[in-house]
Amino acid sequence: MDHLYRLIAQHWHLTQAQYTQLHLVTSVLLGPLLGVLLVIFLLLRRRKSEASTTE
């Protein structure tokens, strides 16, 4: 992931302070976002399996 941060920083010509802010924002937002997506995925999967067993 750090490699991706460096590529973005180089492409957007970010300063060290902006790079640090980018790193903090993505680490704070990425974890909960992935957690929510995983819960949604698991709930949809469960509903699909329940629907297939009742038919």
C-alpha positions, -999 to +999 in steps of 0.1 A: +000+000+000+029+023+007+040+019-029+006+031-041+008+062-017+042+071-032+030+068-068+000+090-060+022+115-042+046+117-072+018+119-097+000+147-078+032+164-068+023+163-031+045+178-004+055+157+026+027+172+047+002+164+021+016+129+017+011+123+055-024+136+053-032+113+024-018+084+044-038+092+075-071+098+056-069+066+036-060+045+067-088+060+087-114+056+059-103+025+042-107+001+072-143+010+080-152+011+043-139-024+037-157-036+069-190-023+057-186-038+023-177-071+038-209-071+060-230-062+030-214-089+009-220-115+036-256-105+042-264-107+004-247-141+003-267-153+032-300-141+017-291-157-017-284-191+000-316-189+021-336-182-011-320-211-029-328-235+000-364-226+002-371-232-035 
